[in-house]
Amino acid sequence: LQKELLKYKQEARNLQGIKDALQQRLLQQDASVLQLKQELLRANMDKEELHNQNVDLQRKVEERNRLLAEYKKELCQKDRHLQQHQTKLDEMLRQLSEASYQQVDLERELEHKEALLAHCMKREAEE
């Protein structure tokens, strides 16, 4: 009986050792699970923050696109005005050019008439 008792005590010690090892392993796994839960929580918080940033950036992009559309519209209007002014300027330059040609013609005519007048006056003075 004593041999059996010693055998069972030895077996009990072995089982106690196995139990202690399993409890230690269970504690380690619990710590790992806790750490993974914390990491998951952090990851979810980061994901939520990134989602919020994405929404904010999306809003900013939409606002900038709206402003860009407005600027393009204004630019088109200014281009039309510029084109109108360019057309008016071209017409005025054409008119100015015509006026210059007329002025040159009138100046030649005036010089010719002055020369005729001078010639007539000279002839009259000689007579």
NORSUL-V849606 format. One record per residue. N is the residue number from 0. RES is the residue in three letters. PSI is psi as a letter, one per 30 degrees, with the letter a starting at -180 (none if undefined). Layout:
# NORSUL-V849606
N;RES;PSI / N;RES;PSI
This chain:
# NORSUL-V849606
0;LEU;e / 1;GLN;e / 2;LYS;e / 3;GLU;e / 4;LEU;e / 5;LEU;e / 6;LYS;e / 7;TYR;e / 8;LYS;e / 9;GLN;e / 10;GLU;e / 11;ALA;e / 12;ARG;e / 13;ASN;e / 14;LEU;e / 15;GLN;e / 16;GLY;e / 17;ILE;e / 18;LYS;e / 19;ASP;e / 20;ALA;e / 21;LEU;e / 22;GLN;e / 23;GLN;e / 24;ARG;e / 25;LEU;e / 26;LEU;e / 27;GLN;e / 28;GLN;e / 29;ASP;e / 30;ALA;e / 31;SER;e / 32;VAL;e / 33;LEU;e / 34;GLN;e / 35;LEU;e / 36;LYS;e / 37;GLN;e / 38;GLU;e / 39;LEU;e / 40;LEU;e / 41;ARG;e / 42;ALA;e / 43;ASN;e / 44;MET;e / 45;ASP;e / 46;LYS;e / 47;GLU;e / 48;GLU;e / 49;LEU;e / 50;HIS;e / 51;ASN;e / 52;GLN;e / 53;ASN;e / 54;VAL;e / 55;ASP;e / 56;LEU;e / 57;GLN;e / 58;ARG;e / 59;LYS;e / 60;VAL;e / 61;GLU;e / 62;GLU;e / 63;ARG;e / 64;ASN;e / 65;ARG;e / 66;LEU;e / 67;LEU;e / 68;ALA;e / 69;GLU;e / 70;TYR;e / 71;LYS;e / 72;LYS;e / 73;GLU;e / 74;LEU;e / 75;CYS;e / 76;GLN;e / 77;LYS;e / 78;ASP;e / 79;ARG;e / 80;HIS;e / 81;LEU;e / 82;GLN;e / 83;GLN;e / 84;HIS;e / 85;GLN;e / 86;THR;e / 87;LYS;e / 88;LEU;e / 89;ASP;e / 90;GLU;e / 91;MET;e / 92;LEU;e / 93;ARG;e / 94;GLN;e / 95;LEU;e / 96;SER;e / 97;GLU;e / 98;ALA;e / 99;SER;e / 100;TYR;e / 101;GLN;e / 102;GLN;e / 103;VAL;e / 104;ASP;e / 105;LEU;e / 106;GLU;e / 107;ARG;e / 108;GLU;e / 109;LEU;e / 110;GLU;e / 111;HIS;e / 112;LYS;e / 113;GLU;e / 114;ALA;e / 115;LEU;e / 116;LEU;e / 117;ALA;e / 118;HIS;e / 119;CYS;e / 120;MET;e / 121;LYS;e / 122;ARG;e / 123;GLU;e / 124;ALA;e / 125;GLU;e / 126;GLU;none
